[in-house]
Amino acid sequence: MSKQRPPSDWEKLWFDYNKSLKAWMGSFESLQRSTDDVQAKYRDAMAKAIKESNEKTINKLLESWKKAMSDAGINVFKQFGDDWQKVLSQSSMYQVKTYGEAMNKFAETWQKMWKK
């Protein structure tokens, strides 16, 4: 019987990354379903308000919705996006960007060579 070698640090890191990515995807899908539900309920509430209420009540509903969304942490998602952009622009990501650019150039050269 051959012995299995222990996973390398890279393999463990990649495994952990994939595990986290799957968890994130599940959370994101759940967030999307919740968002759809919130939007549908908001649409229904606004339709009812428009039919049965006056302008003052509708404005009150809009302000309440804005406050609820702000309190619910919509800014957290904006911050996440901003943080992600910062990470990509940091010098530590320079190697990843450079590698991607090099691979693109390689692919272009490869295609040019085989078109002849």
C-alpha positions in Angstrom: 0.0 0.0 0.0 1.3 3.4 -0.8 1.2 6.0 1.9 -0.7 9.2 1.2 1.4 12.3 1.7 0.1 15.0 4.0 -1.5 17.9 2.2 0.9 20.8 1.5 0.3 24.2 2.9 -0.9 25.3 -0.6 -3.4 22.4 -0.8 -4.8 23.2 2.7 -5.0 26.8 1.9 -6.9 26.1 -1.4 -9.2 23.6 0.4 -10.0 26.2 3.1 -10.6 28.9 0.4 -13.0 26.7 -1.5 -14.8 25.8 1.7 -15.2 29.5 2.6 -16.2 30.3 -1.0 -19.0 27.7 -0.8 -20.2 29.1 2.5 -20.2 32.6 1.0 -22.1 31.4 -2.0 -24.8 29.9 0.2 -25.0 33.1 2.2 -25.1 35.2 -0.9 -27.9 33.0 -2.4 -29.8 33.4 0.8 -29.3 37.1 0.7 -30.6 37.2 -2.8 -33.8 35.3 -1.9 -34.3 37.6 1.1 -33.8 40.7 -1.0 -36.3 39.4 -3.5 -38.8 38.8 -0.7 -38.2 42.3 0.8 -38.6 44.0 -2.6 -41.8 42.1 -3.3 -43.3 43.0 0.1 -42.2 46.6 -0.4 -43.8 46.7 -3.9 -47.0 45.3 -2.5 -47.0 47.8 0.4 -46.3 50.7 -1.9 -49.1 49.6 -4.3 -51.5 49.5 -1.4 -50.3 52.8 -0.1 -50.7 54.4 -3.5 -54.3 53.1 -3.8 -55.4 53.8 -0.3 -53.3 56.6 1.2 -52.4 60.2 0.7 -49.0 61.7 -0.2 -48.0 62.3 3.4 -48.5 58.6 4.3 -46.5 57.5 1.2 -43.6 59.9 2.1 -43.7 58.5 5.6 -43.5 55.0 4.2 -40.6 55.9 2.0 -38.6 57.5 4.8 -39.3 54.5 7.0 -38.0 52.2 4.3 -34.9 54.3 3.8 -34.1 54.2 7.5 -34.8 50.4 7.8 -32.5 49.7 4.9 -29.8 51.9 6.3 -30.2 50.3 9.7 -30.1 46.8 8.2 -26.5 47.4 7.1 -26.7 48.2 3.4 -23.6 50.3 4.1 -21.8 47.1 5.1 -22.0 45.9 1.5 -20.7 49.1 0.1 -17.8 48.9 2.6 -17.1 45.3 1.5 -16.9 46.5 -2.1 -14.6 49.4 -1.2 -12.3 47.1 0.8 -12.2 44.5 -2.0 -11.1 47.3 -4.4 -8.4 48.4 -2.0 -7.0 44.9 -1.7 -6.9 44.6 -5.5 -5.1 47.9 -5.8 -2.4 47.1 -3.1 1.1 46.2 -4.1 0.6 42.7 -2.7 -1.7 42.0 -5.6 0.8 43.3 -8.1 2.1 39.8 -8.7 -1.4 38.4 -9.4 -2.1 41.3 -11.8 1.2 40.8 -13.5 0.7 37.1 -13.9 -2.8 37.7 -15.4 -1.4 40.2 -17.8 1.4 37.8 -18.8 -1.1 35.0 -19.4 -3.2 37.3 -21.6 -0.2 38.2 -23.7 0.8 34.5 -23.9 -2.8 33.6 -25.1 -2.6 36.4 -27.7 0.7 35.3 -29.0 -0.4 31.7 -29.1 -3.5 32.6 -31.1 -1.4 34.7 -33.6 1.1 31.8 -34.1 -1.6 29.2 -34.9 -3.6 31.5 -37.2 -0.7 31.6 -39.7 
